[in-house]
Amino acid sequence: MPRPSSLFKILAVSATLAALPILASAQAYPTHAIRVIVPAPPGGAIDTIARVVGDKMAASMGQPVVIDNRPGASNNLGTEVLAKAAPDGYTIGIVGGSHNINKFLFKNLGWDPEKSFEPIVYTHVVPLVFAIYPKIPARTLPEFVAWMKANPEQAKVATSGRGSAQEMAAEMFRMATGVDMLLVPYKGSSAAQPDLLGGRTALYIDTISAIQTQVKAGNARAVAVSTRKRAATLPDVPTAEEQGLKGYDANTNGGFLAPAGTPKAIVDKLNAEINAALKLPDVRAKLEAAGIEIQGGTPQEYASLIQSDLAKWSKVVKAAGIQPE
């Protein structure tokens, strides 16, 4: 029988030998095209990030990076495809604000935001803007709240549909102010904006990337942004917290994920590649012009963000009395 010290050496060697195929695979990776699943239509924030960053990854890694848009079912369709993909680094995905909300809205997702994925990197935050109908006599968020309380029949707030970050931001706003407002769901920003611009709704809490053109043209008035710090593209617009809504922090954020079980060496390589791309001046210029605030960091930091977001949205969903479907 081997002595204890010899036994430990044998086990250590065995573990090293077992890991060699994985290490060799990671060192050779990638040897063919990488698919990036985007669970949303072309043109939005996560699609823009996937394409801009994907081009840089392809150039750096020497293999094509193919964007695969899989919209539908509140972004659940594409996310489920990602969760069930082979954990080999050749299928990854990018998710947005609904990723950490949908767990509380749907009974049978087919995936779990923590258990089904390996976080790669936290890529972005897109601030939300409190955009009001410009003929409303309010220039600040407190003035708008006072106007809604005085005009309850007109206190209609557009949202981008069930489970969207915009809807959750509106629910947080309702909870923070106590205003009896009517939330009106639309199928996305392109459907909601015309009713805001026409005065049929009083407020739409929209992503800065989608609404900033209307704000800068004077077709909608920005009275607040939803994040803890002001938005770089609308620096003169104060935050909701600055205007009295203590602790208010809502946004649409996200990053790249891999299917659970993807080797750590591959996750780390992807993390390094994406972080490098996010630091490039032309990438930053393109994304920041679209109202996307670039993040970056380690897989562990992104995992922590997901956990804190899940805790936050769980409280909002329960307080709002929203029942999962």
C-alpha positions in Angstrom: 0.0 0.0 0.0 1.5 3.4 -1.0 2.6 5.7 1.9 0.2 8.7 2.5 2.7 11.1 0.9 3.0 8.9 -2.2 -0.7 8.5 -2.4 -1.1 12.3 -2.5 1.5 12.5 -5.2 -0.4 9.9 -7.2 -3.7 11.7 -6.8 -2.1 15.0 -7.8 -0.5 13.5 -10.9 -3.9 11.9 -11.8 -5.7 15.1 -11.5 -3.1 16.9 -13.6 -3.4 14.2 -16.3 -7.2 14.4 -16.3 -7.0 18.2 -16.8 -4.6 18.0 -19.7 -7.2 17.5 -22.5 -9.2 20.5 -21.1 -6.1 22.7 -20.9 -5.0 21.6 -24.4 -8.5 22.4 -25.8 -8.5 25.8 -24.1 -5.1 26.7 -25.4 -6.1 25.7 -29.0 -9.5 27.5 -28.6 -11.0 28.7 -30.9 -10.5 26.5 -33.9 -13.7 27.4 -35.7 -16.5 30.0 -35.6 -18.0 31.2 -32.4 -21.8 31.8 -32.3 -23.2 34.6 -30.2 -26.9 34.2 -29.4 -28.7 37.5 -29.0 -32.2 36.9 -27.6 -33.6 40.1 -29.1 -34.1 41.6 -32.6 -31.4 43.4 -34.4 -30.8 47.1 -33.6 -31.1 47.1 -29.8 -28.4 47.6 -27.2 -27.3 44.0 -26.8 -27.4 43.4 -30.5 -25.2 46.5 -31.1 -22.7 45.4 -28.4 -22.6 41.8 -29.8 -21.8 43.1 -33.3 -19.3 45.7 -32.3 -17.4 43.5 -29.9 -17.8 40.4 -32.0 -16.0 42.1 -34.9 -13.0 42.8 -32.6 -13.0 39.3 -31.2 -13.0 37.8 -34.7 -10.0 39.9 -35.7 -8.1 39.1 -32.5 -9.0 35.4 -32.2 -8.7 34.6 -35.9 -12.1 32.9 -36.2 -15.5 34.2 -37.4 -17.9 35.5 -34.7 -21.5 34.9 -35.9 -24.4 36.8 -34.4 -27.5 34.7 -34.1 -30.6 36.7 -33.2 -33.3 34.6 -31.5 -36.0 37.1 -30.3 -39.3 36.0 -28.8 -41.1 35.1 -25.6 -39.7 38.1 -23.6 -36.2 37.1 -24.6 -36.7 33.7 -23.1 -36.5 31.8 -26.4 -32.9 32.7 -27.2 -31.8 32.4 -23.6 -33.1 28.9 -23.5 -31.2 28.0 -26.7 -28.1 29.3 -25.0 -28.7 27.4 -21.8 -29.0 24.1 -23.7 -26.0 24.6 -26.0 -22.8 22.6 -25.7 -20.5 24.0 -23.0 -17.5 24.2 -25.3 -17.1 27.9 -25.8 -18.4 27.9 -29.4 -21.9 29.1 -28.4 -22.1 32.1 -26.0 -24.7 34.8 -25.6 -25.3 38.3 -24.5 -28.3 39.2 -22.3 -30.0 42.4 -21.2 -32.3 43.8 -18.5 -35.0 41.1 -18.6 -32.5 38.3 -17.8 -32.6 38.8 -14.1 -36.4 39.6 -14.0 -37.9 36.8 -16.0 -37.2 34.3 -13.2 -40.0 35.9 -11.2 -42.5 36.3 -14.1 -42.6 32.9 -15.7 -43.1 29.5 -14.0 -41.5 27.3 -16.6 -38.5 29.2 -18.0 -36.4 26.2 -19.1 -33.3 27.9 -17.6 -32.2 29.6 -14.4 -30.2 32.9 -14.4 -27.6 31.5 -12.0 -27.5 27.8 -12.5 -27.7 27.5 -16.3 -24.8 29.8 -17.2 -21.2 30.7 -16.6 -20.9 34.5 -16.4 -18.2 35.8 -18.8 -18.2 39.6 -18.4 -20.5 42.4 -17.4 -20.5 44.6 -20.5 -22.9 47.4 -20.1 -25.5 49.6 -18.4 -28.1 51.5 -20.4 -29.7 54.2 -18.2 -33.4 54.7 -18.4 -34.9 58.2 -18.9 -38.1 59.6 -17.4 -39.4 61.1 -20.6 -42.7 63.1 -20.2 -45.1 64.7 -22.7 -43.5 68.1 -23.2 -46.8 70.1 -22.8 -47.1 68.9 -19.2 -46.1 71.9 -17.0 -43.3 70.1 -15.1 -39.6 70.6 -15.4 -38.4 68.3 -12.6 -39.4 64.9 -11.2 -41.1 66.3 -8.1 -43.1 68.7 -10.2 -44.2 65.8 -12.4 -45.2 63.7 -9.4 -47.3 66.7 -8.1 -48.9 67.0 -11.5 -49.8 63.3 -11.6 -51.3 63.5 -8.1 -53.4 66.5 -9.2 -54.4 64.9 -12.5 -55.0 61.2 -11.7 -57.1 60.6 -14.8 -54.0 61.5 -16.9 -51.4 59.6 -14.9 -50.8 57.0 -17.6 -47.3 55.5 -17.8 -46.2 53.6 -20.9 -44.1 50.5 -20.5 -42.3 48.1 -22.9 -44.4 45.2 -21.9 -44.5 42.5 -19.3 -41.2 41.9 -17.5 -39.3 44.6 -19.2 -36.8 46.7 -17.3 -39.0 49.7 -18.2 -42.0 48.1 -16.5 -40.0 47.3 -13.4 -38.7 50.8 -13.3 -42.2 52.1 -13.5 -43.3 49.8 -10.6 -40.4 51.0 -8.5 -41.5 54.6 -9.3 -45.0 53.8 -8.2 -43.8 52.3 -5.0 -41.4 55.2 -4.3 -44.0 57.9 -4.9 -47.3 56.4 -3.9 -48.9 57.8 -7.1 -51.9 55.9 -8.3 -50.8 55.5 -11.9 -52.0 53.4 -14.8 -49.3 51.3 -16.5 -50.0 50.9 -20.2 -48.0 48.0 -21.8 -46.7 48.3 -25.4 -44.7 46.0 -27.5 -41.4 47.9 -27.3 -40.2 51.4 -27.6 -41.3 51.9 -31.3 -44.9 51.2 -30.3 -44.8 53.2 -27.0 -43.2 56.4 -28.2 -45.9 57.7 -30.6 -48.5 57.7 -27.8 -46.0 59.6 -25.5 -45.3 62.2 -28.2 -49.0 62.6 -28.9 -49.9 63.1 -25.3 -51.9 59.9 -24.9 -49.6 58.8 -22.1 -47.9 61.2 -19.7 -44.6 59.3 -19.1 -42.5 56.7 -20.7 -39.4 55.4 -18.8 -37.3 54.4 -21.8 -33.7 53.5 -22.5 -31.5 56.4 -23.2 -30.5 54.9 -26.5 -34.1 54.7 -27.7 -35.4 58.1 -26.4 -32.5 60.5 -26.5 -33.2 61.6 -30.1 -36.7 62.7 -29.2 -35.5 64.4 -26.0 -32.8 66.3 -27.9 -35.4 67.3 -30.6 -37.7 68.6 -27.9 -40.5 66.1 -28.7 -40.2 64.6 -25.1 -38.9 66.2 -21.9 -36.4 64.3 -19.8 -37.0 65.0 -16.1 -34.8 62.3 -14.6 -32.5 59.4 -15.3 -32.9 56.1 -13.4 -29.3 55.3 -12.4 -27.4 56.4 -9.4 -25.1 58.6 -11.5 -26.1 60.9 -14.3 -26.0 59.6 -17.9 -23.0 60.7 -20.0 -25.1 61.6 -23.0 -27.6 63.6 -21.0 -25.4 65.1 -18.3 -27.8 68.0 -17.5 -30.6 65.6 -16.5 -30.5 64.8 -12.7 -31.0 61.4 -11.3 -34.2 60.3 -9.6 -32.3 59.9 -6.4 -30.9 63.4 -6.6 -34.6 64.6 -6.8 -35.7 62.8 -3.6 -36.3 59.2 -4.6 -33.7 57.8 -2.2 -32.2 54.5 -3.2 -33.9 54.5 -6.6 -31.7 52.6 -9.1 -33.1 51.0 -12.2 -31.5 50.3 -15.5 -31.1 47.7 -18.2 -27.8 46.0 -17.9 -26.2 42.8 -19.0 -23.3 40.9 -20.3 -21.9 37.8 -22.0 -22.7 34.3 -20.7 -21.7 30.8 -21.6 -23.6 27.6 -20.9 -23.0 26.1 -17.5 -20.1 23.7 -17.5 -18.0 25.7 -20.0 -14.3 25.2 -18.9 -12.9 28.0 -16.8 -9.9 28.4 -19.0 -12.2 29.2 -22.0 -14.4 31.5 -19.9 -11.2 33.4 -18.8 -10.0 33.6 -22.4 -13.3 35.0 -23.6 -13.3 37.4 -20.6 -9.9 38.7 -21.6 -10.9 39.1 -25.2 -14.1 41.0 -24.5 -12.5 43.2 -21.9 -9.8 44.1 -24.4 -12.4 44.9 -27.1 -14.4 47.1 -24.6 -11.3 49.3 -24.0 -10.7 50.1 -27.7 -11.4 53.8 -28.5 -13.5 53.1 -31.6 -15.6 50.5 -29.7 -16.2 53.0 -26.8 -17.1 55.7 -29.2 -19.7 53.6 -31.0 -21.3 52.3 -27.8 -21.3 55.5 -25.9 -22.8 57.4 -28.8 -25.7 54.9 -28.5 -26.2 55.7 -24.8 -24.5 52.5 -23.7 -22.3 52.9 -20.7 -19.4 50.4 -20.8 -18.5 48.2 -17.8 -16.1 45.3 -17.9 -14.5 43.2 -15.2 -14.2 39.6 -14.0 -16.6 36.8 -14.3 -17.0 36.8 -10.5 -18.0 40.5 -10.6 -20.7 39.8 -13.1 -21.9 36.8 -11.0 -22.2 39.2 -8.0 -24.2 41.7 -10.1 -26.6 39.0 -11.2 -27.2 37.9 -7.6 -27.8 41.5 -6.4 -30.2 42.2 -9.3 -32.1 39.0 -8.6 -32.6 40.1 -5.0 -33.7 43.6 -6.1 -36.2 42.5 -8.7 -37.7 39.8 -6.5 -38.7 42.5 -4.0 -40.2 44.7 -6.7 -42.2 41.9 -8.2 -43.6 40.8 -4.8 -44.4 44.3 -3.8 -46.2 45.0 -7.1 -48.2 41.8 -6.7 -47.2 40.4 -10.0 -48.0 36.7 -10.4 -45.8 34.5 -12.6 -47.4 33.1 -15.7 
